[in-house]
Amino acid sequence: MRTRYKTFATAWFDYLLVSPTEMDDVLEATVWTRTETWQGERDLYTAMLEKER
């Protein structure tokens, strides 16, 4: 995915659609941890990720 506005465009980036549990599985192999999750309507959510020091 990338963002475009008139003649400007960002670099391509991955857009991952997963459940909070699946996100934890993906994050296991990284230095990131899901520290908070806010549930919205239906299956929508927002998550806060923190990088381990």
Contact map, one row per residue, 1 for C-alpha under 8 A:
11100000000111100000000000000000000000000000000000000
11110000111110000000000000000000000000000000000000000
11111000111000000000000000000000000000000000000000000
01111111110000000000000000000000000000000000000000000
00111111100000000000000000000000000000000000000000000
00011111000000000000000000000000000000000000000000000
00011111100000000000000000000000000000000000000000000
00011111110000000000000000000000000000000000000000000
01111011111000000000000000000000000000000000000000000
01110001111100000000000000000000000000000000000000000
01100000111110000000000000000000000000000000000000000
11000000011111000000000000000000000000000000000000000
11000000001111100000000000000000000000000000000000000
10000000000111110000000000000000000000000000000000000
10000000000011111000000000000000000000000000000000000
00000000000001111100000000000000000000000000000000000
00000000000000111110000000000000000000000000000000000
00000000000000011111111000000000000000000000000000000
00000000000000001111111000000000000000000000000000000
00000000000000000111111100000000000010000000001000000
00000000000000000111111110000000000000000000000000000
00000000000000000111111111000000000000000000000000000
00000000000000000111111111100000000000000000000000000
00000000000000000001111111110000110000000000000000000
00000000000000000000111111111000000000000000000000000
00000000000000000000011111111100000000000000000000000
00000000000000000000001111111111110000000000000000000
00000000000000000000000111111111100000000000000000000
00000000000000000000000011111110000000000000000000000
00000000000000000000000001111111000000000000000000000
00000000000000000000000000111111100000000000000000110
00000000000000000000000000110111110000000000000011110
00000000000000000000000100110011111000000000000011110
00000000000000000000000100100001111110000000001111000
00000000000000000000000000000000111110000000001111000
00000000000000000000000000000000011111000000001110000
00000000000000000001000000000000011111100000111100000
00000000000000000000000000000000000111110000111000000
00000000000000000000000000000000000011111011110000000
00000000000000000000000000000000000001111111110000000
00000000000000000000000000000000000000111111100000000
00000000000000000000000000000000000000011111000000000
00000000000000000000000000000000000000111111100000000
00000000000000000000000000000000000000111111110000000
00000000000000000000000000000000000011111011111000000
00000000000000000000000000000000000011110001111100000
00000000000000000001000000000000011111000000111110000
00000000000000000000000000000000011110000000011111000
00000000000000000000000000000001111100000000001111100
00000000000000000000000000000001111000000000000111110
00000000000000000000000000000011100000000000000011111
00000000000000000000000000000011100000000000000001111
00000000000000000000000000000000000000000000000000111
